[in-house]
């Protein structure tokens, strides 16, 4: 459950979203060893992205949406 939005997923829904995330990234050309920067708050989707990347052997770099352009290089 997301504490801010109270959105809830079942375990099966989470697994489905992780697999769909991984498949979508792979379709975009994401490969093992690649790095993705996610500019996001700490939401339930953050964890889905992280696990999707992990399935592909990728790395997640995070950045806060509150950062200014100069802080994201």
N, C-alpha and C positions, 0 to 999 in steps of 0.2 A: 504494500500500500504506500502511495506517495503521501507523505505527511502534509504537504501544502495543498494538494488538489483532492486528496482522498480517492484518487483513481486507483483501482485495484485490477490486478491480473491474476489469473490462475497460473499454476506452474506450466501447464500445457501451452497457454497463451504466451508466456515468456519464452519458452523454448521455440515456439513457432516464430516469434518476432526476431529472436537471435538468428535463427537459420535464414529468415528472409533478409535480414540486414546483411549477413555474410554473402548471400547470393547476389544481392544488389551491388555490394561493393566489388565483388568478383566480376560482375557484368560490366562495371565501370573500368575494369582493368587493374584493380587493387590486387597485389600479389604478396606472397610471403616476404617479410623483411621491409615492406613499405611502412611509412609512418603517416598517420592521419591526425590532423589537428581539429579537435572538436571545440568550437566556441559555444559553450553551453553552461547553464546552471546545473547544479547537482539535482537532477530529476531521475525518475525511474527509467527514462529513455537513455540516459547516460550509461547505465549498466548494460543495457541491451547492446548499445554501440560497442562497449568494451568487450563483451563476450563475443560479439560477431567478429570483431577484429582478431581476437584470440583464436577463434576457429580457423582463420586464414593465416595465422602466424605473423600478424602485423603488430604494430605498436601504436598506442594512443597517446598523443600529446594533447593536453587540455589547456584552454585559455578561458578566462572569465569574459563574459559579454560586457562587463563593466570596464575592461581595459580600453585605453585609448589606442588609436592607430599606431602611435609610436612605440607602444609596449609590445605589440605583436609583430615580430619581425621574422 
